């Protein structure tokens, strides 16, 4: 085999190997250890807000939003979280009255860090709100 032919084959093998490795690496990494994806917009959720498994105040409470970062450290009174969608549900009075709820990926007081999950939080506790679709 000639040197130039070996060089071309080696280069092709390296490119193919790099392509296979790139495909094997996940395109998005979630906050914490859960299954959220970086493709979702990021918002701030006020620490102490009620996190719920449904967009209502009736029998849906899971826990309080924790004052932690995605590495478990103390935050500044808020939690940075992914937001998936919104739902219009039960009316609630938080920082303002509304029936809008956001489904956010948060750490809450029942499951604690590092077990974030998708839960609903009243819109008045979500700042830096992003345009997302309906749940």
C-alpha positions as CSV (number, residue, x, y, z in Angstrom):
1,X,0.0,0.0,0.0
2,X,1.3,3.4,-0.9
3,X,1.9,6.1,1.7
4,X,-0.8,8.4,0.2
5,X,-3.4,5.7,0.1
6,X,-2.7,4.8,3.8
7,X,-2.9,8.5,4.7
8,X,-6.3,8.8,2.9
9,X,-7.7,5.7,4.6
10,X,-6.4,6.8,8.0
11,X,-8.0,10.2,7.6
12,X,-11.4,8.6,6.6
13,X,-11.3,6.3,9.6
14,X,-10.6,9.2,11.9
15,X,-13.4,11.2,10.5
16,X,-15.8,8.2,10.8
17,X,-14.7,7.7,14.4
18,X,-15.3,11.3,15.2
19,X,-18.7,11.3,13.6
20,X,-19.7,8.2,15.6
21,X,-18.5,9.8,18.9
22,X,-20.5,12.9,18.1
23,X,-23.7,11.0,17.6
24,X,-23.2,9.1,20.9
25,X,-22.9,12.3,23.0
26,X,-26.3,13.6,24.1
27,X,-27.3,16.8,22.6
28,X,-28.7,18.3,25.8
29,X,-27.9,18.0,29.5
30,X,-30.5,18.6,32.2
31,X,-30.2,20.6,35.4
32,X,-29.3,18.2,38.2
33,X,-29.7,14.5,37.7
34,X,-33.2,14.4,36.1
35,X,-34.4,14.2,32.5
36,X,-34.9,17.9,31.6
37,X,-33.2,19.2,28.5
38,X,-31.3,22.3,27.8
39,X,-33.7,22.9,24.8
40,X,-36.2,24.3,27.3
41,X,-36.1,28.0,28.2
42,X,-34.8,29.0,31.7
43,X,-36.8,31.0,34.2
44,X,-36.4,31.9,37.9
45,X,-38.7,30.4,40.5
46,X,-39.1,32.1,43.9
47,X,-37.9,29.9,46.7
48,X,-40.8,29.0,49.0
49,X,-43.4,28.8,46.3
50,X,-45.8,25.9,46.4
51,X,-44.9,23.2,43.8
52,X,-47.9,21.2,42.6
53,X,-48.6,18.1,40.4
54,X,-51.6,19.9,38.8
55,X,-52.3,23.5,38.0
56,X,-54.7,24.0,40.9
57,X,-54.6,24.5,44.7
58,X,-57.0,21.6,45.4
59,X,-55.2,18.4,46.6
60,X,-52.1,19.0,44.4
61,X,-49.4,20.2,46.8
62,X,-46.1,18.3,46.5
63,X,-43.6,20.6,48.4
64,X,-42.0,24.0,48.6
65,X,-39.6,25.2,46.0
66,X,-36.1,25.0,47.6
67,X,-33.6,27.8,47.8
68,X,-30.8,25.8,46.0
69,X,-28.8,25.8,42.8
70,X,-28.5,22.9,40.5
71,X,-25.4,21.7,42.4
72,X,-27.2,21.8,45.7
73,X,-25.7,25.0,47.0
74,X,-27.6,27.9,48.5
75,X,-29.3,30.3,46.0
76,X,-30.4,33.9,46.2
77,X,-34.0,33.4,47.1
78,X,-34.8,31.8,43.8
79,X,-34.2,28.7,41.8
80,X,-33.1,28.7,38.2
81,X,-35.3,26.2,36.4
82,X,-36.4,24.9,33.0
83,X,-39.9,25.7,31.9
84,X,-41.8,23.3,29.7
85,X,-45.3,24.8,29.2
86,X,-48.1,26.7,30.9
87,X,-51.6,25.8,31.9
88,X,-54.6,27.8,32.9
89,X,-56.1,26.2,35.9
90,X,-57.4,27.2,39.3
91,X,-57.2,30.8,40.5
92,X,-54.6,31.6,43.2
93,X,-53.4,34.7,44.9
94,X,-49.6,34.7,45.1
95,X,-47.7,37.9,44.3
96,X,-50.7,38.6,42.1
97,X,-54.0,36.9,41.3
98,X,-54.0,34.6,38.3
99,X,-55.1,31.2,37.0
100,X,-51.9,30.7,35.0
101,X,-49.4,28.0,36.1
102,X,-46.0,27.1,34.6
103,X,-44.7,23.6,34.5
104,X,-41.1,23.9,35.7
105,X,-38.3,21.5,36.6
106,X,-37.6,22.3,40.3
107,X,-36.2,20.9,43.5
108,X,-38.8,20.9,46.2
109,X,-39.0,20.1,49.9
110,X,-40.5,16.6,49.7
111,X,-37.9,15.0,47.3
112,X,-35.1,17.5,47.9
113,X,-31.9,18.0,45.9
114,X,-30.8,16.2,43.7
115,X,-34.3,14.9,42.7
116,X,-35.8,17.7,40.6
117,X,-39.0,17.0,38.8
118,X,-41.6,18.7,36.5
119,X,-44.2,20.4,38.7
120,X,-46.6,23.4,38.4
121,X,-45.8,26.7,40.1
122,X,-48.2,29.7,40.1
123,X,-47.1,32.3,37.5
124,X,-46.7,35.0,40.1
125,X,-43.7,33.1,41.5
126,X,-42.0,32.7,38.1
127,X,-39.9,35.6,36.9
128,X,-38.0,36.0,33.7
129,X,-41.0,34.3,32.1
130,X,-40.6,32.9,28.6
131,X,-43.0,32.2,25.8
132,X,-43.9,28.5,25.9
133,X,-46.7,26.4,24.6
134,X,-49.8,25.2,26.4
135,X,-49.5,22.0,28.4
